[in-house]
Amino acid sequence: MRVVLQRVLWARVFAEGVRTGEIGPGFCLLVGITHGDGPKEVEWMAEKVVHLRVFEDQEGKLNRSLLDVGGSVLAVSQFTLYGDCRRGRRPSFTEAARPEEAAGVYEAFVEALRSKGPEVQTGVFQALMRVELANDGPVTLILETERSE
């Protein structure tokens, strides 16, 4: 599982011209699922996201978590995070889980996040989407679970 996490002032997502999710301060997550991702990876990633200390404290140090600041999450499925561009000019997506497998893992991840407290908004799985956001900082991180092989 691979997540691009952006700390945002606000973010919103549109699918087919319809706004499907919008948040204020918090995280915009682009979520990629690979083969074999399951409950262990979902739980690890949800815990990491809500407890990652990337918000400033009173001294300006990155010392507060999403839960500490009462932030929200916009989670957008993004199979292209597993695009391999090392060879040729067209990315290979063989490392991305098939939609039939990825949909359930993505939904489980969204539910795991919600169970930990923050408001969570989403895009539409497997839809063409437009994501708009105001990156705060900017703070952008790549989170990845260990591969279970």
N, C-alpha and C positions, 0 to 999 in steps of 0.2 A: 504494500500500500504506500502510495506516495501522495503527499499533500504540499501544495504551495500555499503558505499562510501569509496573508498580508494584513497588517494592522491598518484599520481604516477609520476615518471619521464617519463615513457612511458608505453603503454599497447597495446596489439593486441589480436585479437580473430580469430580463425580458425573454420570453419564449414566444415566437410567432407574434411579436408586437404587443404581447400582454405581459404586464409586470406580474411576476410570480413570487417575488421575494424582495424585501427591502429591510435594511437595518440601519441603525445609528452607529455609534462607536462600538468597535469590536474587531472581529476577524472576518475577512473574506477568504474562504478556503476553496481552492481548486483541488478536487479529489480524484485521484487515479487508482484504479483497482487492477491488480495483476493476478495471474494464475495462482491458486492455492490460498489466497487471502480468505480469512474466516474470522471466527469469534475472537481468537487471540489477538490478531492484528487490529481488529475493530476496537477492542477494549484498550489496547495499548495506545492507539492513536487518539482516541477520545480523551483518555486521561492526560496524555501529553498536551493536547490542545488546550484544555480548560485550565491546566495548572502551569503552563509555560509562562514564565515571568518576563514579559516584554512590555509592560506598561510602567511609566515612571512613578516613583514614590515622591515624597516631599523634597527629597534631595536631588531629584532628577535622575536617579539611577533606575535601570530596568529591574524592578524588584516586585512588581505587582502582577497578578494573574488576571485572566479574563473574569474569573469568579470574584476576585477582589474588587474589580472596578465595575462589576455589574454589566459587562459588555455582552453583545449579541454575536451570533454567527450567521453568515450567509454561506451555505455549502453548495457548491456547483460541481456536478460530475464532469470529469475532464479526461477521457481516455487518451488524449494526445500527450499526456504527461509520460506515457510509456512509449512515445515515438523514439525510435532509434535512428539517428541521422548520421551515424559514423560512416556509412557506405552509400555511395550514389547520391542522388539529388532528391529522392523521394523517401520520406520517412517510412520505416517499417514499424507496424504496430503489433507484431506478433507477441510482444510481452504484455500487452493489454489483455485483460480478461474479456472473454466474449460477453456481449450484453446480457445474455441469459444468466450468466454467473455473476456479473458485476452488479446488476440491479439489486439483488438481494443483499449483497455486501454493503453497497452504498446506503440502502435504506436502514440496515442495521447500524451503520455508523451514525447516521442522522439521529436515530432513536437513542443510541448510546450517549451522544452529545446532549440531547434533550434531558435524559435521565440524570445528568450531572448538574442541571440547573439553568443553563443559559437559554434565552430565546433563540430558536434556530429557524431560519427561513431557508428555502431551497429554490433551485431552478427546476427544470423538468428533465428527468433522466432521458438521455438519447435524443434530445431536441437540439436544434440549432438555437443558440442563445446569444444575447448581447449582455455583457456584464459592464456596469459602470461603477466607478468607485473613486473615492478620494483617499489615496494612500497616506497614512499618517506616519511621518518620520523622515523618510520612509523606512518602515520595518518590514522586510520580506524574508521569509525563511523557507527552506525546503526540509520537510520532515519525511522520513522513510522508515518503515518497519524493516526488521531483519528478514531476509528471505528464508522461508521454511523449505528446505530441499532435502 
